[in-house]
Amino acid sequence: MKRETNLNPTMKDVAQESGLSLATVSKVINGLPVGKASRQKVEAAIKKLGYQVNNYARALKSNKTYSVALVLPSLKHPFFAYLTDELTKSLMSRGYRAILMITNYDPDAEQKSFAMVRSNKMDGVIALTYSPDLEVGDSISIVTIDRHLDEDIPCVSSDNFRGGELAAKKLIDLGCRKLLFMRITSRIQGEPNKRCAGFESVCQSRNIDYETLLLMDDEPEEPIFQFLENHIHDGEFEYDGIFCNSDILAGQVIRFLSERNISIPDQVQLIGYDGIIDRLTDSYVCSTIEQPIAQMAETAVNILLNPDENNAGANICLPVRYVSGGTTKE
């Protein structure tokens, strides 16, 4: 007998296919929390049946647009690109659209992005901002990444202080005795500032000689490389361990020292921060403190869409871990 294909499957069809209740299917489609196994069954049934959500009717019924703005400075930095990918994936699994707004670190562009969110009545914003004077307003639901806008606005980040501690401890445990922390930093205070504090606390507690080199991200990068050049004598670099606040900076330092025949990790061991993977080799670009990017994105989306149930505090710090990437002597 030929089986008829339902060209317009309904939620009832999805419920029957998944073996779950209509209420559970409705929760998944409307982005409400359910168990992981149930969500996967519903999503599999939706995919198999080709079920399409009528977003227009859904929006009229719920007074929502089912769209969330992602306000980020750039996609050129791998961390921002990975974060955007995970945020989009998490939102789509809940039936929401991600509207990407790239600001190029421009405060005016950030403010205009929030104005667009209000005028288009989006359901919320997940933002990584660089404006010290950003006006959000009470009408917008917002979760930030790494930046504190207000004590009542949740901020999701990795445990940056712990990351600095892990980097310093690893370099010391691997035999380094003169350490250098290098950071290209924003003038906007945020969670990443704590990487230096964690690094310094370990160096001080273990009585290790160290130095910190900080450069603002709106300044030329030449002083960093001039510093490196000034501390190379007779083919030796004065520091035997370096912690960089990003894998991007770590890559620049590795290239600079290698061009001057300073061997890494034989002469200098180096650790970055972020956990960036080279997609051509599927390996870490350097030894690094890995941020839990997927977990950060999932947490931010959960808090934004279910603020009452999550009851999130002002700052949510997620655990980091050290991973070897060939620039340390394991």
C-alpha positions as CSV (number, residue, x, y, z in Angstrom):
1,M,0.0,0.0,0.0
2,K,1.3,3.4,-0.9
3,R,1.8,5.7,2.1
4,E,0.5,9.2,1.7
5,T,2.9,12.0,2.4
6,N,1.6,14.9,4.5
7,L,2.7,18.0,2.6
8,N,1.7,20.2,5.5
9,P,2.7,18.5,8.7
10,T,1.4,19.9,12.0
11,M,2.6,19.9,15.6
12,K,0.3,17.0,16.2
13,D,2.2,15.1,13.4
14,V,5.5,16.0,15.0
15,A,4.2,14.8,18.4
16,Q,3.1,11.5,16.9
17,E,6.4,11.0,15.1
18,S,8.5,11.8,18.1
19,G,6.4,9.8,20.5
20,L,6.1,12.8,22.8
21,S,3.2,15.0,24.0
22,L,2.0,18.0,22.1
23,A,3.0,20.2,25.1
24,T,6.6,19.0,24.8
25,V,6.7,19.6,21.1
26,S,5.3,23.1,21.7
27,K,8.0,23.9,24.3
28,V,10.7,22.9,21.9
29,I,9.3,24.9,19.0
30,N,8.8,27.9,21.3
31,G,12.3,27.8,22.7
32,L,11.2,26.7,26.2
33,P,13.5,24.4,28.3
34,V,13.0,20.7,28.0
35,G,15.3,17.7,28.5
36,K,18.1,17.2,25.9
37,A,16.8,13.8,24.8
38,S,13.2,15.1,24.3
39,R,14.6,18.1,22.3
40,Q,16.6,15.8,20.1
41,K,13.6,13.6,19.4
42,V,11.4,16.6,18.5
43,E,14.1,18.1,16.3
44,A,14.6,14.8,14.5
45,A,10.8,14.5,13.9
46,I,10.7,18.1,12.6
47,K,13.5,17.3,10.2
48,K,12.0,14.0,9.0
49,L,8.5,15.5,8.4
50,G,9.7,18.8,7.0
51,Y,7.6,20.7,9.5
52,Q,7.8,24.5,9.1
53,V,6.9,26.9,11.8
54,N,4.5,29.6,10.8
55,N,6.5,32.4,12.3
56,Y,4.0,35.1,11.4
57,A,1.1,33.4,13.2
58,R,3.5,32.4,16.0
59,A,4.6,36.1,16.5
60,L,1.0,37.4,16.5
61,K,0.0,34.8,19.1
62,S,2.9,35.3,21.4
63,N,3.7,39.0,20.8
64,K,7.3,38.0,19.9
65,T,9.4,38.4,16.7
66,Y,11.5,35.3,17.5
67,S,14.6,37.2,16.5
68,V,17.6,38.0,18.6
69,A,20.4,40.5,17.6
70,L,24.0,39.5,17.9
71,V,26.1,42.6,18.3
72,L,29.8,41.9,17.8
73,P,32.8,44.0,16.8
74,S,34.1,41.8,14.0
75,L,34.2,38.3,12.6
76,K,37.9,38.6,11.6
77,H,39.0,37.4,15.1
78,P,38.5,33.6,15.3
79,F,37.0,33.9,18.8
80,F,34.2,36.2,17.6
81,A,33.6,33.9,14.6
82,Y,33.4,30.8,16.7
83,L,31.1,32.5,19.2
84,T,28.8,33.8,16.5
85,D,28.5,30.3,15.0
86,E,27.6,28.7,18.4
87,L,25.1,31.5,19.3
88,T,23.4,31.1,15.9
89,K,23.2,27.3,16.3
90,S,21.8,27.6,19.8
91,L,19.2,30.2,18.8
92,M,18.1,28.2,15.7
93,S,17.6,25.1,17.8
94,R,15.0,27.1,19.7
95,G,13.2,28.4,16.7
96,Y,14.8,31.9,16.8
97,R,16.6,33.9,14.1
98,A,20.0,35.4,14.7
99,I,20.3,38.9,13.3
100,L,24.0,39.7,13.1
101,M,25.2,43.3,13.6
102,I,28.9,44.0,13.1
103,T,30.1,47.3,14.6
104,N,33.8,47.3,13.7
105,Y,34.6,48.5,17.3
106,D,32.7,51.8,16.6
107,P,30.7,53.1,19.6
108,D,28.3,55.0,17.3
109,A,27.6,51.8,15.3
110,E,26.9,50.0,18.6
111,Q,24.4,52.6,19.7
112,K,22.7,52.4,16.3
113,S,22.5,48.7,16.6
114,F,20.5,49.0,19.8
115,A,18.2,51.6,18.2
116,M,17.5,49.0,15.4
117,V,16.7,46.4,17.9
118,R,14.1,48.7,19.5
119,S,12.6,49.8,16.2
120,N,12.3,46.2,14.9
121,K,11.0,44.9,18.3
122,M,13.5,42.1,18.5
123,D,13.2,39.8,21.5
124,G,16.7,40.6,22.8
125,V,20.4,41.2,22.3
126,I,23.5,39.2,23.0
127,A,26.4,41.7,22.7
128,L,30.1,42.0,23.0
129,T,30.6,45.8,23.2
130,Y,33.4,48.3,23.1
131,S,31.5,51.5,24.0
132,P,32.0,53.0,27.5
133,D,28.9,55.2,27.1
134,L,26.5,52.7,25.6
135,E,22.8,53.5,26.4
136,V,20.8,50.3,26.5
137,G,17.4,51.3,28.0
138,D,15.0,49.3,30.0
139,S,13.0,48.0,27.1
140,I,15.7,45.7,25.7
141,S,16.5,42.2,27.1
142,I,20.3,41.8,27.0
143,V,23.0,39.5,27.9
144,T,26.7,40.5,27.4
145,I,29.8,38.5,26.7
146,D,32.9,39.6,28.7
147,R,31.7,43.2,29.3
148,H,29.8,44.6,32.3
149,L,27.2,47.2,31.3
150,D,25.2,47.3,34.4
151,E,24.9,45.3,37.6
152,D,21.4,44.1,36.6
153,I,22.6,42.9,33.1
154,P,23.9,39.3,33.1
155,C,27.4,38.9,31.8
156,V,28.7,35.5,30.5
157,S,32.5,34.9,30.4
158,S,35.1,32.3,30.8
159,D,37.0,32.2,34.1
160,N,39.7,34.6,33.0
161,F,41.4,34.8,36.4
162,R,41.7,31.0,36.6
163,G,43.0,31.0,33.0
164,G,45.8,33.4,34.0
165,E,46.6,31.1,37.0
166,L,46.7,28.0,34.8
167,A,49.0,29.6,32.3
168,A,51.5,30.7,34.9
169,K,51.5,27.4,36.8
170,K,52.0,25.4,33.6
171,L,54.9,27.5,32.5
172,I,56.5,27.3,35.9
173,D,55.9,23.6,36.2
174,L,57.6,23.1,32.8
175,G,60.7,24.8,34.1
176,C,60.3,28.5,33.2
177,R,61.9,30.9,35.6
178,K,61.5,34.3,34.0
179,L,58.0,35.0,32.6
180,L,56.4,37.6,30.4
181,F,52.7,38.4,30.1
182,M,51.7,40.2,26.9
183,R,48.4,41.7,26.2
184,I,46.8,43.9,23.6
185,T,43.9,45.3,25.6
186,S,40.8,47.5,25.2
187,R,40.3,50.6,27.2
188,I,36.9,49.2,28.2
189,Q,37.2,47.3,31.4
190,G,35.9,43.7,31.3
191,E,36.5,40.1,32.4
192,P,39.5,39.6,30.1
193,N,41.5,42.0,32.3
194,K,41.5,39.3,35.0
195,R,43.9,37.1,32.9
196,C,46.8,39.3,34.0
197,A,45.7,39.4,37.6
198,G,45.6,35.6,37.8
199,F,49.0,35.3,36.1
200,E,50.6,37.8,38.5
201,S,49.1,36.2,41.6
202,V,50.8,32.8,40.8
203,C,54.2,34.5,39.9
204,Q,54.1,36.4,43.2
205,S,53.1,33.5,45.3
206,R,55.9,31.3,43.8
207,N,58.5,34.1,43.9
208,I,59.0,34.0,40.1
209,D,60.6,36.9,38.2
210,Y,58.0,38.3,35.7
211,E,57.1,41.3,33.7
212,T,53.8,42.5,32.0
213,L,53.6,44.3,28.7
214,L,50.3,46.0,27.9
215,L,49.3,47.8,24.8
216,M,45.9,49.4,24.0
217,D,44.1,48.0,20.9
218,D,43.8,51.5,19.4
219,E,47.6,52.0,19.5
220,P,50.2,50.8,16.9
221,E,51.6,47.4,17.5
222,E,55.3,48.3,16.9
223,P,56.2,48.8,20.6
224,I,55.4,45.1,21.2
225,F,57.9,43.9,18.6
226,Q,60.4,46.5,19.5
227,F,60.2,45.2,23.1
228,L,60.9,41.7,21.8
229,E,63.8,42.9,19.7
230,N,65.3,44.8,22.6
231,H,65.4,41.6,24.8
232,I,67.2,39.4,22.3
233,H,70.9,39.1,23.0
234,D,73.4,36.8,21.3
235,G,70.6,34.6,20.0
236,E,68.9,34.3,23.4
237,F,65.6,35.8,24.5
238,E,65.6,37.1,28.1
239,Y,62.4,35.4,29.0
240,D,61.9,31.6,28.9
241,G,58.1,31.6,29.2
242,I,55.5,33.8,27.6
243,F,51.7,34.0,28.3
244,C,49.8,36.0,25.6
245,N,46.2,37.1,26.2
246,S,45.0,35.7,22.9
247,D,46.1,33.0,20.4
248,I,46.2,35.7,17.7
249,L,48.9,37.6,19.6
250,A,50.7,34.3,20.4
251,G,50.9,33.6,16.7
252,Q,52.5,36.9,16.0
253,V,55.0,36.5,18.8
254,I,55.9,32.9,17.6
255,R,56.5,34.2,14.1
256,F,58.6,37.1,15.2
257,L,60.9,35.0,17.4
258,S,61.1,32.2,14.9
259,E,62.3,34.6,12.3
260,R,65.1,35.6,14.6
261,N,66.1,31.9,15.2
262,I,64.6,31.8,18.7
263,S,63.4,28.2,19.0
264,I,59.9,27.5,20.4
265,P,59.5,25.6,22.7
266,D,63.2,24.7,23.1
267,Q,64.3,28.2,24.1
268,V,61.0,29.9,24.9
269,Q,57.7,28.2,25.9
270,L,54.5,30.0,25.1
271,I,50.8,29.8,26.0
272,G,48.0,31.7,24.4
273,Y,44.3,32.2,25.3
274,D,41.1,31.2,23.5
275,G,41.6,27.7,22.2
276,I,41.7,28.5,18.5
277,I,41.9,25.5,16.1
278,D,43.6,25.7,12.7
279,R,40.9,24.2,10.5
280,L,43.5,23.1,7.9
281,T,45.3,20.9,10.3
282,D,42.5,20.4,12.9
283,S,45.0,21.2,15.7
284,Y,45.4,24.0,18.2
285,V,47.5,26.9,16.8
286,C,49.5,27.0,20.1
287,S,49.4,25.7,23.6
288,T,46.5,27.6,25.0
289,I,43.9,28.3,27.7
290,E,40.7,27.1,26.0
291,Q,37.5,29.0,26.5
292,P,34.3,26.9,26.6
293,I,32.8,28.8,23.6
294,A,29.9,26.4,23.0
295,Q,28.9,26.5,26.7
296,M,29.2,30.3,26.8
297,A,26.9,30.6,23.8
298,E,24.4,28.1,25.2
299,T,24.4,29.8,28.6
300,A,23.9,33.3,27.1
301,V,20.9,32.1,25.0
302,N,19.4,30.3,28.0
303,I,19.6,33.3,30.2
304,L,18.2,35.7,27.5
305,L,15.2,33.5,26.6
306,N,14.4,32.2,30.1
307,P,15.5,35.0,32.5
308,D,13.0,34.1,35.3
309,E,13.8,30.4,35.2
310,N,17.6,30.9,35.1
311,N,17.6,33.5,37.8
312,A,21.1,34.5,36.6
313,G,23.4,36.7,38.6
314,A,25.3,39.6,37.2
315,N,28.3,37.5,36.2
316,I,28.4,33.9,35.1
317,C,32.0,32.5,34.9
318,L,32.5,29.2,33.1
319,P,35.5,27.0,33.6
320,V,38.6,27.0,31.3
321,R,41.2,24.4,30.7
322,Y,44.8,24.2,29.5
323,V,45.6,22.3,26.3
324,S,48.9,21.6,24.8
325,G,49.5,22.8,21.3
326,G,53.2,22.3,20.6
327,T,54.6,25.5,22.0
328,T,55.3,24.1,25.4
329,K,57.6,21.2,26.5
330,E,55.1,18.5,27.6
